[in-house]
Amino acid sequence: KDTNYKRSVIACFIQAVYLLELDRQENRTVETALAPKWWMTFKYKLTQTLIDERDGSIFGAVLEWDQSAALADFVLIRPSGAPKAVLVLRGTLLKGPTIRRDIEDDLRFLAWESLKGSVRFKGALEALRTVAERYGSSNVCIAGHSLGAGFALQVGKALAKEGIYVDAHLFNPPSISIAMSLRNIGEKAGFAWKRLKSMLPSSSEPQADCDEEIKDNSLKSWLGNIYGDKASMGLKQWVPHLYVNNSDYICCHYTDPEGKTEENEANKENTGPTNGQVAAKLFVMSKGKQKFLEAHGLEQWWSDDLDLQLAINKSKLISRQLKSLYSLPASQVTKRPR
């Protein structure tokens, strides 16, 4: 139940996936493999490896609670808070056998802010759905680092839309994309144009503003009548944990607070949670200025002396990533049996 200990263990599990691929690349045997030490210590076992069919590399793994190993060490029951199964996904490995496909998915996110077209997305979604159906979603966790965190976020969100809510832990998730940057420019330009129009004298302008307000209120009323409280059910049930470092330019934009502009207020039903709820638990670490590789590294997250701050402000990027959970068709919002 200790959140710091749980964070450390999950970070170690992700490290195991990096090592699984390196063990494969370097043809290590069962006796010399490095990866198993990173899950056996915590009484888990490897039950599935996720293989990228494009190059045969290991990009993820399913680790499950090992009851026999626990009993051998006189651990009679699984500790409260320990998941029965964890799906862990690695990030980019700058090694010859894997760099091409890893970079390909990095560029996919950079260009479209979506990873759904990747074979890894399909494989991870199928694996997560399988263990969730086997053990129940409350006993399953998904986690990833860097590119793997991007996959974990989007796979977790895909299941949340189906009413399956799993625990999610995302380390240094990517927050930069060309699509997002262009959208930001478009939003700012649109807001500036509205402000400019409001300053111009025009007899028809008040009527236009009035019509716009009526249309917006009608839309809110229509959404409320159709979805009711269900429109926000996804976020009430699914709250991912994000771990970011302010010195890591890949993930630091998650700390940007959501502005209180007129535009944001007008679109509040789609951009963020209501009633003071947060869309995600955002843990921020700031040690002053750090080198990129240190700030983006996974090893920082299993440190015992981390000074993390839980950000309670609404993050603009988190709201954008999760806003589709607010506007689900009624048929999709209905929860599945667990």
Backbone torsions as a table, in degrees:
resi	resn	phi	psi	omega
1	LYS	NA	-15.2	179.3
2	ASP	-70.7	117.8	-174.2
3	THR	-64.5	-36.2	179.3
4	ASN	-67.7	-41.0	178.6
5	TYR	-65.6	-42.1	179.9
6	LYS	-62.7	-42.6	177.2
7	ARG	-59.8	-43.7	-178.9
8	SER	-63.4	-44.1	-178.9
9	VAL	-64.2	-44.5	-178.4
10	ILE	-65.1	-37.9	175.8
11	ALA	-61.9	-38.1	176.9
12	CYS	-64.7	-38.2	178.0
13	PHE	-62.4	-38.7	178.5
14	ILE	-67.1	-40.1	176.2
15	GLN	-57.6	-35.9	179.0
16	ALA	-60.4	-36.4	-179.5
17	VAL	-69.9	-39.9	174.0
18	TYR	-56.5	-44.6	-176.8
19	LEU	-72.2	-30.2	174.8
20	LEU	-58.3	-43.9	178.8
21	GLU	-69.4	-39.5	178.3
22	LEU	-67.8	-36.6	174.7
23	ASP	-60.1	-41.4	179.2
24	ARG	-64.7	-45.5	-178.0
25	GLN	-63.1	-36.2	-175.9
26	GLU	-98.1	11.8	174.4
27	ASN	53.0	43.3	177.9
28	ARG	-75.6	146.2	180.0
29	THR	-86.3	177.1	177.9
30	VAL	-60.0	-36.1	-178.8
31	GLU	-72.8	-31.6	-175.0
32	THR	-103.7	-3.7	-177.7
33	ALA	-62.2	142.4	-177.9
34	LEU	-94.0	-29.2	-171.8
35	ALA	-62.1	-44.0	-173.7
36	PRO	-56.5	-30.3	-178.9
37	LYS	-61.6	-23.0	-174.7
38	TRP	-84.9	-9.3	173.4
39	TRP	-120.9	-27.8	-178.2
40	MET	-64.1	-33.6	179.6
41	THR	-56.3	-32.2	-175.2
42	PHE	-101.0	12.8	176.9
43	LYS	66.2	41.4	172.0
44	TYR	-117.3	163.7	179.5
45	LYS	-135.1	153.6	178.6
46	LEU	-83.6	122.6	179.5
47	THR	-114.8	-16.1	179.5
48	GLN	-159.5	137.5	170.9
49	THR	-110.2	139.9	178.9
50	LEU	-97.1	121.0	-174.0
51	ILE	-108.6	132.2	173.6
52	ASP	-80.8	113.7	-175.6
53	GLU	-65.9	-15.0	-178.6
54	ARG	-74.4	-34.3	-178.2
55	ASP	-136.7	2.8	178.5
56	GLY	76.6	9.3	-177.4
57	SER	-81.4	155.1	176.7
58	ILE	-90.8	121.4	-179.4
59	PHE	-115.6	-7.6	-179.4
60	GLY	-162.2	171.2	-179.9
61	ALA	-156.2	153.2	172.9
62	VAL	-108.7	122.7	177.4
63	LEU	-112.0	134.0	-178.4
64	GLU	-124.3	152.2	179.3
65	TRP	-58.8	128.6	-177.1
66	ASP	-100.7	95.8	-175.6
67	GLN	-64.3	-39.4	-178.7
68	SER	-66.1	-41.2	178.0
69	ALA	-65.9	-36.6	178.7
70	ALA	-65.9	-43.9	179.9
71	LEU	-63.8	-34.9	178.8
72	ALA	-62.4	-25.9	176.9
73	ASP	-103.9	20.1	176.5
74	PHE	63.2	27.9	170.6
75	VAL	-94.5	102.2	-169.1
76	LEU	-77.6	-33.3	-179.7
77	ILE	-132.1	156.2	177.5
78	ARG	-68.5	129.8	-178.1
79	PRO	-58.2	142.2	177.4
80	SER	-60.8	130.3	-178.7
81	GLY	96.6	-14.5	178.1
82	ALA	-84.0	123.1	-178.2
83	PRO	-69.0	151.7	175.4
84	LYS	-72.1	-31.0	-179.9
85	ALA	-144.3	143.0	178.8
86	VAL	-130.1	125.7	171.9
87	LEU	-98.1	117.9	-177.3
88	VAL	-117.9	141.1	-174.8
89	LEU	-128.4	130.7	179.6
90	ARG	-84.4	168.0	175.3
91	GLY	-98.9	-154.1	-175.6
92	THR	-73.4	133.0	174.1
93	LEU	-112.2	115.9	-177.3
94	LEU	-84.4	61.4	177.3
95	LYS	-122.0	150.8	-176.1
96	GLY	-48.3	-50.4	-175.9
97	PRO	-67.6	-20.8	-173.2
98	THR	-119.3	-16.4	-169.5
99	ILE	-61.4	-35.4	-176.0
100	ARG	-63.2	-50.3	-177.3
101	ARG	-73.1	-33.9	176.7
102	ASP	-62.7	-47.8	180.0
103	ILE	-65.1	-34.2	178.5
104	GLU	-60.1	-42.3	178.1
105	ASP	-73.9	-33.1	174.2
106	ASP	-59.2	-44.6	-179.8
107	LEU	-68.6	-32.6	177.0
108	ARG	-59.8	-45.3	178.5
109	PHE	-67.8	-41.1	-178.6
110	LEU	-60.2	-38.4	-175.8
111	ALA	-82.7	-40.2	-171.1
112	TRP	-121.4	-5.2	-178.1
113	GLU	58.0	29.7	179.1
114	SER	-147.1	143.5	179.7
115	LEU	-117.0	12.1	-175.0
116	LYS	-65.6	-23.1	-179.4
117	GLY	-79.4	-6.9	-176.8
118	SER	-84.8	146.4	175.9
119	VAL	-64.4	-25.8	179.4
120	ARG	-67.8	-35.4	177.9
121	PHE	-61.9	-46.4	-179.0
122	LYS	-62.9	-45.1	-179.0
123	GLY	-64.7	-41.5	-179.9
124	ALA	-67.9	-39.4	-179.5
125	LEU	-64.4	-43.4	179.3
126	GLU	-64.0	-43.0	-179.2
127	ALA	-64.7	-42.4	-178.7
128	LEU	-67.5	-41.0	179.4
129	ARG	-63.7	-38.4	-179.3
130	THR	-63.1	-48.7	-178.1
131	VAL	-71.3	-30.4	177.6
132	ALA	-66.8	-38.5	177.6
133	GLU	-71.6	-31.4	-178.0
134	ARG	-75.7	-43.9	-173.0
135	TYR	-108.4	-11.7	-173.0
136	GLY	92.5	137.2	-173.3
137	SER	-61.1	-29.5	-178.8
138	SER	-71.6	-11.6	-179.7
139	ASN	-106.7	12.5	-174.7
140	VAL	-124.1	146.8	179.7
141	CYS	-133.4	144.2	171.7
142	ILE	-120.8	140.5	-177.7
143	ALA	-148.7	154.5	178.6
144	GLY	-162.9	163.3	178.7
145	HIS	-124.9	135.8	176.2
146	SER	57.7	-121.5	178.5
147	LEU	-57.2	-37.9	177.4
148	GLY	-62.3	-33.6	176.6
149	ALA	-68.2	-34.7	175.9
150	GLY	-62.7	-44.1	176.2
151	PHE	-63.5	-44.3	-177.6
152	ALA	-60.7	-40.9	179.4
153	LEU	-63.5	-46.2	-175.5
154	GLN	-75.6	-33.6	175.6
155	VAL	-69.0	-43.8	178.0
156	GLY	-61.3	-38.8	179.6
157	LYS	-68.0	-37.5	179.2
158	ALA	-61.3	-41.2	178.3
159	LEU	-72.2	-34.7	178.3
160	ALA	-61.1	-34.3	177.8
161	LYS	-65.6	-23.9	178.6
162	GLU	-91.2	0.5	-179.4
163	GLY	88.2	14.1	178.5
164	ILE	-108.7	112.5	-173.6
165	TYR	-110.8	114.0	179.9
166	VAL	-113.7	154.6	176.4
167	ASP	-66.2	135.6	-177.0
168	ALA	-132.8	132.6	179.0
169	HIS	-129.0	117.2	-171.1
170	LEU	-120.1	117.6	-177.5
171	PHE	-104.8	124.2	-178.7
172	ASN	49.9	52.3	-179.4
173	PRO	-67.6	141.9	-179.1
174	PRO	-66.3	139.2	-177.5
175	SER	-130.0	7.7	-176.5
176	ILE	-113.5	131.3	173.6
177	SER	-152.9	149.0	176.5
178	ILE	-62.1	-41.0	-179.0
179	ALA	-59.6	-44.0	-179.1
180	MET	-65.0	-41.6	-179.1
181	SER	-63.0	-43.6	179.2
182	LEU	-65.6	-37.6	179.3
183	ARG	-66.2	-39.7	177.8
184	ASN	-60.4	-43.4	179.2
185	ILE	-62.1	-42.9	179.2
186	GLY	-63.4	-41.5	179.4
187	GLU	-63.7	-43.9	-179.4
188	LYS	-65.8	-39.5	179.1
189	ALA	-65.1	-42.4	179.5
190	GLY	-63.4	-41.1	-179.7
191	PHE	-67.0	-41.3	178.8
192	ALA	-62.5	-39.2	-179.7
193	TRP	-66.1	-38.7	177.7
194	LYS	-64.1	-41.7	178.6
195	ARG	-63.7	-39.9	-180.0
196	LEU	-65.3	-44.0	-179.8
197	LYS	-62.8	-35.4	-179.2
198	SER	-67.6	-21.4	-179.4
199	MET	-88.6	-13.9	-178.0
200	LEU	-85.6	134.9	178.0
201	PRO	-72.1	127.5	179.1
202	SER	-159.1	132.4	-178.3
203	SER	-69.5	-26.8	-177.4
204	SER	-88.4	-10.1	-173.4
205	GLU	-65.0	-45.3	179.7
206	PRO	-58.2	-39.0	179.2
207	GLN	-64.6	-40.3	180.0
208	ALA	-63.4	-43.4	179.2
209	ASP	-62.8	-39.8	-178.5
210	CYS	-64.4	-44.9	178.6
211	ASP	-60.7	-40.3	-178.9
212	GLU	-63.9	-40.8	-179.5
213	GLU	-66.7	-41.9	178.9
214	ILE	-62.5	-42.6	-179.9
215	LYS	-62.4	-42.3	-178.9
216	ASP	-66.2	-43.9	179.1
217	ASN	-65.8	-36.0	177.8
218	SER	-64.7	-40.1	179.0
219	LEU	-62.7	-43.9	179.1
220	LYS	-61.7	-43.0	-179.5
221	SER	-64.7	-41.9	180.0
222	TRP	-62.9	-44.3	178.0
223	LEU	-63.2	-40.7	-179.1
224	GLY	-64.8	-39.5	-179.6
225	ASN	-67.3	-37.8	-177.1
226	ILE	-79.0	-49.6	-173.6
227	TYR	-92.9	-31.5	-175.7
228	GLY	56.6	-141.9	179.4
229	ASP	-71.8	-14.4	-178.0
230	LYS	-65.2	-25.1	-177.2
231	ALA	-61.3	-26.8	179.9
232	SER	-106.3	7.5	-177.0
233	MET	-61.3	-40.6	-177.6
234	GLY	-54.9	-44.5	-177.1
235	LEU	-76.4	-29.4	176.7
236	LYS	-65.8	-33.8	-176.2
237	GLN	-90.0	-35.3	-174.5
238	TRP	-113.2	107.6	-178.5
239	VAL	-125.6	95.5	-179.6
240	PRO	-69.3	154.3	176.1
241	HIS	-101.8	122.4	179.3
242	LEU	-112.8	133.3	179.4
243	TYR	-118.2	114.5	-175.0
244	VAL	-128.5	156.7	178.1
245	ASN	-119.0	127.7	-176.8
246	ASN	-61.4	-22.7	-179.7
247	SER	-88.1	-2.6	-179.8
248	ASP	-96.3	106.7	-175.2
249	TYR	-69.7	-13.0	178.8
250	ILE	-74.7	-34.3	-176.1
251	CYS	-117.8	-5.3	-171.0
252	CYS	-65.5	-20.3	-177.4
253	HIS	-70.0	-12.4	175.5
254	TYR	-67.0	-18.8	-179.5
255	THR	-85.8	-4.7	178.4
256	ASP	-68.2	121.3	-178.3
257	PRO	-71.8	153.4	177.0
258	GLU	-75.6	125.3	-177.8
259	GLY	-71.3	158.7	180.0
260	LYS	-104.2	45.2	-179.3
261	THR	-78.8	168.3	178.0
262	GLU	-60.8	-36.2	-177.9
263	GLU	-64.4	-42.8	178.9
264	ASN	-64.8	-40.7	-179.4
265	GLU	-64.1	-37.5	-178.8
266	ALA	-66.3	-27.3	-177.2
267	ASN	-111.1	25.3	-171.3
268	LYS	-60.5	-30.7	-177.5
269	GLU	-69.2	-15.2	-178.1
270	ASN	-111.4	-13.4	-171.1
271	THR	-107.0	-12.7	-177.7
272	GLY	-167.4	167.6	-179.4
273	PRO	-70.8	158.7	-179.7
274	THR	-109.2	176.1	177.7
275	ASN	56.6	31.3	175.0
276	GLY	75.9	7.0	-179.3
277	GLN	-79.2	153.9	177.6
278	VAL	-102.3	150.8	-177.8
279	ALA	-79.4	-22.8	-179.3
280	ALA	-158.0	159.3	172.4
281	LYS	-90.9	110.6	-174.7
282	LEU	-105.4	113.6	179.3
283	PHE	-103.0	122.5	-173.9
284	VAL	-115.0	131.7	175.0
285	MET	-114.5	132.5	178.7
286	SER	-137.3	114.2	177.9
287	LYS	-111.7	26.1	-172.8
288	GLY	82.0	-158.7	-177.1
289	LYS	-75.6	124.8	178.5
290	GLN	-126.0	157.3	173.4
291	LYS	-70.4	151.5	-173.9
292	PHE	-57.7	-47.9	-176.2
293	LEU	-61.8	-34.0	177.4
294	GLU	-71.7	-43.0	-177.6
295	ALA	-70.1	-28.8	-177.9
296	HIS	-94.5	-8.0	-174.7
297	GLY	-69.5	154.6	179.6
298	LEU	-80.3	-30.9	-172.4
299	GLU	-62.7	-22.9	179.5
300	GLN	-63.2	-25.6	-170.9
301	TRP	-84.6	-8.9	173.5
302	TRP	-104.0	11.8	176.9
303	SER	-69.2	144.2	-178.5
304	ASP	-79.0	-23.1	-172.4
305	ASP	-109.8	34.7	179.4
306	LEU	-70.0	138.0	175.4
307	ASP	-108.9	91.7	-176.8
308	LEU	-101.9	145.5	175.0
309	GLN	-114.2	131.4	176.3
310	LEU	-86.0	111.7	-178.2
311	ALA	-76.7	124.7	-177.8
312	ILE	-102.6	-8.8	178.4
313	ASN	-75.3	153.9	179.0
314	LYS	-74.5	127.8	-179.5
315	SER	-90.7	130.2	-179.7
316	LYS	-61.8	-41.2	-176.7
317	LEU	-72.1	-40.1	177.7
318	ILE	-61.7	-43.0	178.9
319	SER	-60.4	-40.9	179.1
320	ARG	-66.4	-41.1	-178.5
321	GLN	-65.1	-33.9	-172.3
322	LEU	-107.7	5.3	-171.6
323	LYS	-63.9	-25.9	-178.6
324	SER	-65.6	-18.7	177.7
325	LEU	-72.5	-9.9	-179.7
326	TYR	-91.3	-13.9	-173.3
327	SER	-129.1	49.7	-179.9
328	LEU	-84.5	146.3	169.8
329	PRO	-60.4	148.7	-175.4
330	ALA	-57.0	-34.2	-178.4
331	SER	-66.7	-29.1	-178.8
332	GLN	-86.2	-22.9	-176.6
333	VAL	-76.5	-27.6	-179.4
334	THR	-58.1	129.8	-176.7
335	LYS	-74.3	140.5	172.9
336	ARG	-77.1	158.0	172.7
337	PRO	-64.3	140.1	-178.0
338	ARG	-85.6	NA	NA
